[in-house]
């Protein structure tokens, strides 16, 4: 059950990050941060409960964080560009 929840949160996070890139706002970017926190917490609990190999957990987590971080940075840049154009 926890695996399904964790995977659902992570996939939803990736989809939402794509949406935020297409239509960025400060509030939506904070929502991505919430998804990241939920994914990391559920992954940490899952790794602890399932006694998973820490190496595979860390590699998967870093890959996820890298992808979402690229989306956040791109969203921030796009939002800044749109804000500058409004001035």
FENWOPE-V667755 format. One record per helix or strand. SS is the DSSP state (A for helix, B for strand). FROM is the first residue (numbers start at 1). TO is the last residue. If there is no record, write none. Layout:
SS | FROM | TO
SS | FROM | TO
This chain:
A | 2 | 22
A | 26 | 50
A | 54 | 86
